Amino acid sequence: MEEISRVLKPNGILLAPTFLWKEGMKKQILKTLTAFSGFKVYQEWDKKDFEDFIEGYGFSLVEMKLVYGGFSPIGVMVGRKVPQEFL
């Protein structure tokens, strides 16, 4: 995120999809099954955690959508880099 923030111009748009492992009812079962297949979960997010993480790197949230299906809900976030004078 530091590198993305460094190279993206002020007011630039960030599209960031990620699995939201803390969302949904079957999360622990799915994480266990995917771990057996070799897919390691390094960070567990819910919608609020992901938004806070992005905002912590100088991005304002434009939109966040949850897409259901597959292993886990996917959060598709659109953020805008806040110009330094506004931080």
N, C-alpha and C positions, 0 to 999 in steps of 0.2 A: 504494500500500500504506500510505503514511503516513496518508492520509485514512481509509481503511478501519479502520486500527488506532485512529485517533482517535475515530471515531464508534461503533465496536462496543463494547458493554458488556463488562466483565470476564466471562469464561466464555462469551461469545457465540460462536456457531458461524459459521465461514467456509467456504463451498463455493467452490472455485476450480478450474475446469477450464482447461487450456491444452494446446496442442500440445507434445509432447515430441520436438522435431526431432532430438535426438541419439540417440533410441531407434530401433531397427529397422535393417534392412540397406539399404533403398533410400532412405535419408534424403537423400543429396546429389542424386540424380536428381529426387526429388519437390520439393526446395527449388528446384531450377533450373526445373522445369516450372511451379511456382506463381509464381515470379518473373516469368516470361514473361506470365502471365495478370494480373499487377498486384498479386498478394498478396505483400507484403513481410514478411519475417521480421525482426523487430527484436531478438529475444532467442532464443537457442538453449538449450533446457533438456534435461537428462536427469532422471530421477526424483530422484536425489540432489541435483542443483543446485536443483531446484524446492523440495524439502523444506528445504534450507538457507536459501533465500531467504525462505520463509514463516516459519521459526523465527527468522530475523534481525529480523523485525518484531514479535516478541512473541507468536507463535502456537505452540501445541504441536500436533504432528501427531496426529490421531485415527485417520485412515485414508487410505491412498493406493491407488487402483486404476488400472491401465492398461487402457484400452479400445482395442482394435485395430480397424482398418478405415478406409477413406477415405484421406486424404493421409498422415497420420502418427499414431502412437499419441497418444492423449489421456490426460493424467494428470488424474484427478479426485481432488482433495485435499479432505479434511474436516479443518479445524483448529479449535482452540478458543483464544480469546484468553486469555492468561495474565494473571491479576490482577497489578498493579504490585508488590504486596508480595512476589511470588514471583520477580521478575526480578532 
